[in-house]
Amino acid sequence: MAEIKQLPSWDDKCSSRIIDILHASKSLRIPSENALRSSKPYAAIEFGYYASLSSAKDLPQFEKKIEQAIRDLGFSEFSYFRSDGGAADSERLVTVSSDLLTDYFAERLYEHDLILPYADSNTAPVYQSTLHDYAKNAPFDIDMTRMMKAICELNKSHGYHDFYNTLAKAKSGTGNVGYQNCLWSKVGSLLVA
């Protein structure tokens, strides 16, 4: 397998700086909403993740680095997806319950899942519960609202009570990319109040 291109490293202490950035990121106080609109407060932390991930020599090492970074942030389960519904490698890019995914695709719930059109036209992070609340409180009852309610119930039946969706523009292919962290899970993911 071809090597993954790396960011230049300045000296052998680079990895310890990354670890320092990771540890520092855990104790940062949450900035005000206005500060969150600017990416400047997070630039060093984000660069640390990119530097760490880019040091992977092959895909398995890259996957291990992603999983470790996610665990370091306090999460245990995650999934990557494309907003166009494009094929994803579910063995590598998803750690949520395979039974949940089987039910989700068997019932064709993706046809009305609001996260997909949201991710296609937005990059602002969103809690999955925000989308479920929209459907639950809608003044109408259509396929989309019924399917969003079904998705919510399916998630809860497998112990997943919320997901935090982080979205980004895709550089290749069609459809933006999304990353979900599982919140409030029965399996020990990060609990956010």
Secondary structure as GFF3:
##gff-version 3
##sequence-region A 1 193
A	DSSP	alpha_helix	14	26	.	.	.	ID=ss1
A	DSSP	alpha_helix	33	36	.	.	.	ID=ss2
A	DSSP	three_ten_helix	40	42	.	.	.	ID=ss3
A	DSSP	alpha_helix	43	54	.	.	.	ID=ss4
A	DSSP	alpha_helix	59	72	.	.	.	ID=ss5
A	DSSP	beta_strand	78	82	.	.	.	ID=ss6
A	DSSP	alpha_helix	90	93	.	.	.	ID=ss7
A	DSSP	alpha_helix	98	106	.	.	.	ID=ss8
A	DSSP	three_ten_helix	109	112	.	.	.	ID=ss9
A	DSSP	alpha_helix	115	121	.	.	.	ID=ss10
A	DSSP	beta_strand	126	127	.	.	.	ID=ss11
A	DSSP	alpha_helix	128	136	.	.	.	ID=ss12
A	DSSP	alpha_helix	143	157	.	.	.	ID=ss13
A	DSSP	beta_strand	160	168	.	.	.	ID=ss14
A	DSSP	beta_strand	177	185	.	.	.	ID=ss15
###
